[in-house]
Amino acid sequence: MLKTMTNLPYKIHEILTERRRQIPPTDSTHQPEVSNLSSSSNSISLGKEYPRMLKIRLPDPIDPEVTLLQALRRRKSSHELISSPLSLQHLSHVLSSLGLNDKGTKTYPSGGGLYPIETYVLARNIEGLDAGAYHYHTGSHSLEHLWPIPEKLEMFGVINAWAENARALLIFTGTWYKSSYKYQDFSYLLGVLETGHAGQNAVLAAAALDIPACPLAGFNDDVIVKLLDLNPNNEQPVYCIALG
């Protein structure tokens, strides 16, 4: 059993690789109409939008004057929980690491530039922000206020129970349909790689401001699906970062 479990990730990769050898690449002329996926021509690459929800424009991010090397050396997975509220400007700084660069694309690489990974914020203790669930709208660097969240999230097991009290939780989800039309099964691996790029951006941005942060993969998918009202056939939780 141990040997089987040890080989499981490799076997998944092996199966998907074999499928890609047998399925010819999708002709770009057969890509789905963007209008079928969202309301704007850029949304397929830049992310979802909740047009009926209140948009809260985030303040300009802070320039901490910390070098990349310094941020890398500061970065560590921390379970520290701070009682004072996290400032909205500090949250803005972390989210800006997931936003747009000077060329109008996102700050991290994505297979085919399709960006299937979405970012949500479960806010617990953010200065000037009601506790609740939010979606990060990349194009406008805004938070879209979705709805309140329960007092007890119950999305972590015993090992990560401490994270329930984090000031904010960043939730990354995969909207696989954005890339699966082009990459078939390979889109899953590309999406997981993209999540790693995005997560590293966020934890380095947090390290630059000395914000305790801890990446987490051990959570209850069903609870997150319900909290964010996701369609699990189209969008699935992938990753979480607790900002203590």
C-alpha positions as CSV (number, residue, x, y, z in Angstrom):
1,M,0.0,0.0,0.0
2,L,2.8,2.4,0.9
3,K,4.5,1.8,-2.4
4,T,1.2,2.3,-4.3
5,M,0.6,5.6,-2.6
6,T,4.2,6.7,-3.2
7,N,3.8,6.1,-6.9
8,L,0.3,7.7,-7.2
9,P,1.3,11.2,-8.3
10,Y,3.7,9.7,-10.9
11,K,0.9,7.4,-12.2
12,I,-1.5,10.3,-12.6
13,H,1.1,12.2,-14.6
14,E,1.9,9.1,-16.6
15,I,-1.8,8.5,-17.5
16,L,-2.3,12.1,-18.5
17,T,0.9,12.1,-20.6
18,E,-0.2,9.0,-22.5
19,R,-3.6,10.6,-23.2
20,R,-1.9,13.7,-24.6
21,R,0.1,11.4,-27.0
22,Q,-3.1,10.0,-28.3
23,I,-5.2,13.2,-28.6
24,P,-4.2,15.6,-31.3
25,P,-3.8,19.3,-30.3
26,T,-7.0,21.3,-30.5
27,D,-7.2,23.6,-33.6
28,S,-7.2,27.2,-32.4
29,T,-10.0,27.9,-34.8
30,H,-12.2,25.7,-32.6
31,Q,-11.7,27.7,-29.4
32,P,-15.0,28.6,-27.7
33,E,-16.6,32.0,-28.1
34,V,-15.4,34.3,-25.3
35,S,-19.0,35.5,-24.9
36,N,-20.0,32.1,-23.8
37,L,-17.6,32.2,-20.9
38,S,-18.0,35.8,-19.7
39,S,-19.2,39.3,-20.5
40,S,-15.9,40.9,-21.7
41,S,-13.3,40.0,-24.2
42,N,-10.5,40.1,-21.5
43,S,-12.3,38.0,-18.9
44,I,-11.2,34.7,-20.3
45,S,-7.6,35.5,-19.5
46,L,-8.0,38.0,-16.6
47,G,-10.6,36.3,-14.5
48,K,-14.2,36.1,-13.3
49,E,-16.4,39.1,-12.5
50,Y,-19.4,39.5,-10.3
51,P,-21.0,42.5,-11.9
52,R,-23.9,42.7,-9.5
53,M,-21.8,42.7,-6.4
54,L,-20.3,45.8,-4.7
55,K,-16.8,46.5,-5.9
56,I,-14.4,47.8,-3.2
57,R,-11.5,49.6,-4.9
58,L,-8.3,48.6,-3.0
59,P,-5.8,51.3,-2.1
60,D,-2.5,51.5,-3.9
61,P,-0.1,48.8,-2.7
62,I,2.8,49.7,-0.5
63,D,6.4,49.9,-1.8
64,P,8.3,48.4,1.2
65,E,11.7,48.9,-0.4
66,V,12.6,45.3,0.3
67,T,14.7,43.5,-2.3
68,L,13.6,40.2,-3.7
69,L,16.5,38.5,-2.0
70,Q,15.5,40.0,1.4
71,A,11.9,38.8,0.9
72,L,13.1,35.3,0.0
73,R,15.2,35.1,3.1
74,R,12.3,36.4,5.3
75,R,9.8,34.0,3.9
76,K,8.7,31.2,6.2
77,S,5.5,29.3,6.9
78,S,4.1,30.8,10.1
79,H,1.2,29.8,12.3
80,E,1.5,33.2,14.2
81,L,-1.9,34.9,14.7
82,I,-1.9,38.6,15.3
83,S,-4.9,40.1,17.1
84,S,-4.7,43.6,15.6
85,P,-6.5,44.0,12.2
86,L,-4.6,43.6,9.0
87,S,-4.7,46.9,7.2
88,L,-6.5,47.1,3.9
89,Q,-3.4,48.6,2.3
90,H,-1.3,45.6,3.4
91,L,-4.0,43.2,2.0
92,S,-3.9,45.3,-1.2
93,H,-0.1,44.8,-1.4
94,V,-0.4,41.1,-1.2
95,L,-3.2,40.9,-3.7
96,S,-1.3,43.2,-6.1
97,S,1.3,40.4,-6.4
98,L,-1.5,38.4,-8.1
99,G,-2.7,41.4,-10.3
100,L,-1.6,42.9,-13.5
101,N,1.9,43.8,-14.6
102,D,3.0,46.8,-16.8
103,K,2.0,44.8,-20.0
104,G,-1.5,44.2,-18.8
105,T,-1.1,40.5,-18.2
106,K,-0.9,38.9,-14.8
107,T,2.3,38.9,-12.6
108,Y,2.8,35.2,-12.9
109,P,3.0,32.8,-15.9
110,S,0.1,30.7,-17.1
111,G,-0.2,28.0,-19.8
112,G,-1.3,29.6,-23.0
113,G,-2.0,32.9,-21.1
114,L,-5.4,31.5,-20.2
115,Y,-5.2,32.1,-16.4
116,P,-7.7,29.5,-15.0
117,I,-6.9,30.2,-11.4
118,E,-9.2,32.6,-9.4
119,T,-8.5,34.2,-6.1
120,Y,-11.0,34.7,-3.2
121,V,-10.6,36.3,0.2
122,L,-12.3,35.1,3.3
123,A,-11.9,38.2,5.5
124,R,-12.0,37.8,9.3
125,N,-10.1,40.8,10.7
126,I,-9.3,43.4,8.0
127,E,-9.3,47.1,8.9
128,G,-12.2,48.9,7.2
129,L,-13.6,45.7,5.6
130,D,-16.6,43.8,6.8
131,A,-16.0,40.1,7.6
132,G,-17.1,38.0,4.6
133,A,-16.3,36.3,1.4
134,Y,-14.8,38.4,-1.5
135,H,-13.6,37.8,-5.0
136,Y,-10.5,39.5,-6.2
137,H,-11.2,41.3,-9.5
138,T,-7.8,41.6,-11.2
139,G,-8.6,44.1,-13.9
140,S,-9.7,46.8,-11.5
141,H,-7.7,45.7,-8.4
142,S,-10.9,45.5,-6.4
143,L,-12.6,43.2,-4.0
144,E,-16.1,42.1,-5.0
145,H,-18.1,41.6,-1.8
146,L,-20.0,38.4,-2.1
147,W,-21.7,37.6,1.2
148,P,-21.1,37.1,5.0
149,I,-19.3,34.0,6.2
150,P,-20.2,32.0,9.3
151,E,-18.5,32.5,12.6
152,K,-17.0,29.0,12.4
153,L,-15.8,28.0,9.0
154,E,-15.0,24.4,9.8
155,M,-13.0,24.0,6.6
156,F,-9.8,22.7,8.2
157,G,-9.1,19.5,10.1
158,V,-7.5,19.2,13.5
159,I,-3.9,19.8,12.2
160,N,-4.8,23.2,10.6
161,A,-7.5,24.3,13.0
162,W,-5.4,27.3,14.0
163,A,-6.0,28.8,10.5
164,E,-9.7,29.3,11.3
165,N,-8.6,32.4,13.3
166,A,-6.4,33.9,10.6
167,R,-7.1,37.5,9.8
168,A,-7.6,36.5,6.1
169,L,-7.6,33.4,4.0
170,L,-6.7,33.5,0.3
171,I,-8.5,30.8,-1.6
172,F,-7.2,29.8,-5.0
173,T,-9.7,27.9,-7.3
174,G,-9.2,26.2,-10.7
175,T,-11.7,27.1,-13.4
176,W,-10.5,24.3,-15.6
177,Y,-12.9,25.0,-18.6
178,K,-10.8,28.1,-19.4
179,S,-7.9,25.9,-20.5
180,S,-9.3,22.4,-21.0
181,Y,-10.7,23.2,-24.4
182,K,-7.1,23.8,-25.6
183,Y,-5.0,21.5,-23.4
184,Q,-7.5,18.7,-22.4
185,D,-6.1,16.8,-19.4
186,F,-2.9,18.7,-19.5
187,S,-4.8,21.8,-18.3
188,Y,-5.0,20.3,-14.8
189,L,-1.2,20.1,-14.4
190,L,-0.8,23.6,-15.9
191,G,-3.3,24.9,-13.5
192,V,-1.5,23.4,-10.5
193,L,1.8,24.8,-11.7
194,E,0.1,28.2,-12.1
195,T,-1.3,28.1,-8.5
196,G,2.3,27.5,-7.2
197,H,3.5,30.6,-9.1
198,A,0.7,32.7,-7.7
199,G,1.1,31.4,-4.2
200,Q,4.8,32.2,-4.1
201,N,4.1,35.7,-5.3
202,A,1.6,36.1,-2.4
203,V,3.8,34.7,0.3
204,L,6.8,36.8,-0.8
205,A,4.7,39.9,-0.8
206,A,3.5,39.1,2.7
207,A,7.1,38.4,3.8
208,A,8.1,41.9,2.5
209,L,5.7,43.4,5.0
210,D,6.4,40.9,7.8
211,I,2.8,39.5,7.5
212,P,2.7,35.9,8.9
213,A,1.6,33.6,6.1
214,C,1.2,29.9,5.7
215,P,0.3,28.0,2.5
216,L,-2.2,25.2,3.2
217,A,-3.5,22.3,1.0
218,G,-5.3,20.4,3.8
219,F,-8.9,21.7,3.8
220,N,-12.4,20.5,3.2
221,D,-13.2,21.1,-0.4
222,D,-17.0,20.7,0.1
223,V,-17.0,23.5,2.8
224,I,-15.2,25.9,0.5
225,V,-17.5,25.0,-2.5
226,K,-20.5,25.9,-0.3
227,L,-18.9,29.0,1.2
228,L,-18.1,30.5,-2.2
229,D,-21.2,29.0,-3.9
230,L,-19.0,27.4,-6.6
231,N,-20.2,25.0,-9.3
232,P,-17.9,22.1,-8.5
233,N,-18.2,20.8,-12.1
234,N,-16.6,24.0,-13.4
235,E,-14.5,25.4,-10.4
236,Q,-12.7,23.6,-7.7
237,P,-10.6,24.7,-4.6
238,V,-6.9,24.1,-5.1
239,Y,-4.9,26.0,-2.5
240,C,-5.2,28.3,0.5
241,I,-2.9,30.8,2.2
242,A,-3.6,31.9,5.7
243,L,-2.6,35.5,6.6
244,G,-2.1,35.6,10.3
